[in-house]
Amino acid sequence: MSARISLVDAAALGVSRIRMPSWSHRHDHFEIDIKNGKLGPTILLWSPPNRRFYKRDPISLPTNRILPDKRMFVPYRGPDGVPFKEAAK
């Protein structure tokens, strides 16, 4: 298992896709906005149930809704883009 990182850590490391290991669907993940090594203002939540509940995937969240310094994430190593949408069906 990877060491846990925060949103701030991920931005500094250039890791744009992260997830919490406890999330129920293996393709649930955040795509963070990185600006010059710093955390940007928005985060995209990619999750297959988004399509059912919000009629779109991903959904955008303001960064300040998530604890930016809490080390609770690991890098997401699954598919993204079109491969993500196919794998998440």
Secondary structure by P-SEA (a helix, b strand, c coil): ccccccaaaaaaacccbbbbccccccccccbbbbcccccccbbbbbbccccccccccbbbbbccccccccccccccccccaaaaaaaac
